[in-house]
Amino acid sequence: MEFGVMVMSPGERREDFSKTDERVWLLVRGSASIFLGAEGDREVSRPNLFDYSPWRLSVPAGRRIVITAGTEGHGAGERRGVRRRGGR
């Protein structure tokens, strides 16, 4: 299992794909546009983690997604590494 915290700058784009692993993305705060291939885009937001319900996306192995961060600037310029626990 891999676990990581990723803070994206406004407008930053991240493509995610794995042939073998399922992935789960959790929006802690801010907004994003998620491109789901043939299903199109989905806009999601969570102004803060205390007053709003979480938003998550479960992605099966072999599925490519693209996440583009919103414009509010939460954590702009800040990046944190991935911590690995156990794993394959």
Phi, psi and omega per residue, in radians:
M1 nan 2.392 3.053
E2 -1.990 2.524 3.125
F3 -2.386 2.333 3.130
G4 -2.588 2.733 3.020
V5 -2.008 2.171 -3.133
M6 -2.146 2.153 3.061
V7 -1.883 2.120 -3.067
M8 -1.806 2.513 3.051
S9 -1.307 2.734 3.121
P10 -0.938 2.257 3.108
G11 1.384 -0.091 3.138
E12 -1.118 2.499 -3.082
R13 -2.041 2.407 3.139
R14 -2.355 2.159 3.076
E15 -1.709 2.373 -3.086
D16 -2.252 2.275 3.117
F17 -2.696 2.460 2.992
S18 -2.549 2.272 3.096
K19 -1.200 -0.583 -2.957
T20 -2.022 -0.354 -3.026
D21 -1.890 2.443 2.934
E22 -1.344 2.644 3.110
R23 -2.330 2.655 3.052
V24 -2.259 2.250 3.088
W25 -1.935 2.348 3.138
L26 -2.155 2.180 3.081
L27 -1.540 1.995 -3.128
V28 -1.449 -0.797 3.060
R29 -2.791 2.759 3.141
G30 1.781 -2.699 3.138
S31 -2.534 2.833 3.141
A32 -2.782 2.782 2.990
S33 -1.938 2.224 -3.115
I34 -1.945 2.107 3.084
F35 -1.641 2.141 -3.043
L36 -1.949 0.472 3.134
G37 1.301 -2.255 -3.080
A38 -1.067 -0.381 3.139
E39 -1.425 -0.077 3.089
G40 1.434 -2.764 -3.107
D41 -1.696 2.672 3.048
R42 -2.342 2.179 3.091
E43 -1.614 2.271 -3.135
V44 -2.295 2.659 3.093
S45 -2.690 2.715 3.087
R46 -2.690 1.716 -3.059
P47 -0.993 -0.635 3.033
N48 -2.767 2.846 -3.042
L49 -1.491 -0.101 -3.101
F50 -1.640 -0.593 -3.030
D51 -1.865 -0.091 -3.070
Y52 -2.236 2.584 3.129
S53 -1.196 2.648 3.124
P54 -1.215 2.716 3.026
W55 -2.108 2.276 -3.141
R56 -2.391 2.728 3.108
L57 -2.311 2.107 3.049
S58 -1.664 2.192 -3.065
V59 -2.056 2.111 3.137
P60 -1.277 2.803 3.055
A61 -0.995 2.511 3.100
G62 1.451 0.058 -3.119
R63 -1.900 2.261 3.127
R64 -1.710 2.374 3.032
I65 -2.291 2.806 3.047
V66 -2.268 2.215 3.127
I67 -1.939 2.243 3.063
T68 -2.080 2.138 -3.109
A69 -1.165 2.600 3.091
G70 -1.255 -2.977 -3.002
T71 -1.774 -0.013 -3.033
E72 -1.283 -0.272 2.994
G73 1.424 0.333 3.084
H74 -1.096 2.117 3.090
G75 1.257 0.421 -3.085
A76 -0.940 2.226 3.084
G77 1.419 -0.111 -3.095
E78 -1.682 2.321 3.107
R79 -2.315 2.477 3.098
R80 -2.165 2.556 -3.106
G81 -1.349 3.003 3.123
V82 -1.614 2.294 3.032
R83 -1.721 2.334 3.137
R84 -1.915 2.361 3.081
R85 -2.224 2.304 -3.121
G86 1.065 -2.195 2.987
G87 1.816 3.056 3.135
R88 -1.919 nan nan
